[in-house]
């Protein structure tokens, strides 16, 4: 038997910054780098940017406010504005401006990057780094052209799982410290053909009144006091649902898609929680679609306005809340969050709660209320630039859900708007590295903070 050795083609050009992964943090990082003048390339496995927010259909953005004001500004503000201008974003009566259409976000992020002069290489998978000491000289990727070598001065690992950093030898952690368990994963879906007026009336009669069909949010979790729990209990008794189907259920309306509800569920089987394992991700797609079929039958039979509903889309990406986390120059901790720690080199502020989605049958959680400083309405903590710098690597930054944090702390900073802010900081820092011939540790975090503030960041 003969194994074919694929030739490696070296791309003739090189870039100042290569962003590996064009997801939530990566797309914003690339936009920031390109706007700062860096020759920027995004390497993305899917056919669109946005990752969790688009291909995993995680909508709306979770609110991150202190004293009533948004903590994530800068490029996040522009993204929201451009979505609203297209009818793909909206603000409800409470002032929540986080409603968006994932399909619209795909287009807006792409236009923002292209307009900035950035390049995108879609349908391309990262394979391995080319190392010289602690420096990544180039990366090997695979696509329809075969194996291709791409070189750059500075790299941003926005894979969500720290693939580039880990394969380059950077230390990392994964899962909860004692058990090794990860947060539960979900496979989201969208339900079309919904009569919004009738569904609103139905939900109001069952204890969850809605603002309007444009802004719907309804939920059920076993034992959490949801007024919809009796309906789910009956669904289990009648054989429409499994017990686990009520572990987490949540639906949202979608701007620009009338008659469509986006569901933040089903939560997947408990053993399917490692988002950095290819076999697990594959089984998750199968398990999720089976659960979605049960939910479809239940919704048609039980929720008025859903009798003629249909699956308009399954999310092409599994919703992964947490996998690998780099060990960086600074490891953000639960204590930092609860006691509202601030940093000279802060690049993001956060007031989202410690939010650990526990696999069924496990207990991985922290109280979300109390008398500690973080539970006050005007509180926030900060994330330092140093948490984006992996130990042992000279020219790699890691923004997003796999930034340097403990398991508990990661659950608070992982939401999309924080990933935007970390990505924006990483993109600007990487552009500076290339322009000034510096390593990532040589960037002055205080100077970076001031520059981000001038660009609209809330710092």
C-alpha positions, 0 to 999 in steps of 0.5 A: 500500500502506498501513501501519497505525500501531498506537496506543500505550496508556499503562498508567494505573498506574506501578511503582517497579520494572519487571523486563524479563525474568522469567528466572533473574536477573529472577524473583529480582530481582522477588521481592527488590524486592517483598519490599523494599516496591517496587511491582514488575512483571515483563515476561516473553515466556514463560508462566512464570518461570525462563528458563534453569532452566525454559524452557531446561530447564537442570537441575541447578544447577551447584555453586558451593562453596568449602571445601565450602559453598555460595556462593549463599545468600539467596533461592537457599536458599529456592528450593531448600527450597521445591522440596524440600518439593514433591518437586521438589528433592533432595540426593544423598549427596555433599551436592549440593542442586542437583537440581531439576525445571524444572516445579516451579521454574516454580510455586515462583518464581511463588508466591514473587513473587505472595506478595510482592505482585509482578505479572507480565505474561506473553506480553509482549515488550519493544520500546523504551525511552522516554528522557530523557537517561540516564534510562529513563522508560518502556518500550514493550512488545507483547502481545495489547493491542498496543503498551503504555507502562509507566512506572517509577522504576527498571528491571532489565534481566534479558533475558539479552541486555541488550536494554533497556540496549543499546537505551537506548544503553549500551555493550556487548561481544559474543563473544570479543574477537579473533574475535567468536565466542560460546560454543556453544549447546544445545537441551535435551530430556527423555527419558521412558519410561526404565527407571532401574534398567536404565540405571544397571546399563548405565552401571555396566558401561560405567564410569560407576556411578551413585548410584541412578536418582534421581541419575544423571549421565552424559556423553561428550565426544570426546577427554576420556576418557569411558568411553562414547566407544566407544559413540558412535564405533560410533554414528557408524560405523553412521550413527546419529549425526553426528560433531558429536553427540559434541561434548558429551553429558550426561544428568541425572535429574530430581526429581519425574519418575521415568523422565525424563532431562534432556539438556544437549545437543545442542550446535548447529551451530558457526555457530549461536552468536549468541543475540541474533540472531532468525534464529539462534535460529530456525535453532537450534530446527530444527537442535536438533530434528534432532540430538535425533532422531538422539540418540533413535535412538542411545539407543534402540539402544544404552543399555539401559533406553532401548529404549522411551524417547520425547521428553517435551519439547523445551526451548521456549528455546534454551540460550544461554550468552553473548551481549551483555555490558554495559560497566559501572562495573566490568568483571570480568576473568579476572585478578580471578577467577584471583587471587580479587579481593574488593570492598567492594561485593561482591554475590556470591561465585563459585568456578565455573570458567572454563567456555567451551563452544567451537563445533566447530572453534574454540579458545576455552578456558582451563585449568581447573586450575593453581597460581593462587589460584583453583584452591584448594578454599577459594577464591572471587572476588567480583562488585561491585555496580558490575558491574550498572550500565551506563555512561550510564544512571541508573536501570537495573541489569543482573544475570545473564549479561550483567553487566559482564565480559570474555568469559572472566570471564563464562564463570565467573559466568554459571551460575544461582546466581550469576544468582540472587545478582546478581538479588537484589542488583539487586532490593533496590537498585532498591527502595531507589532508588525508595523514596529517590528515588535513581539506581542509582549513588547506592546505597551498595554497602557498605550493600547488601552488609550488607543482603544479608548480613542476608538470608542472603547469603554475603558 
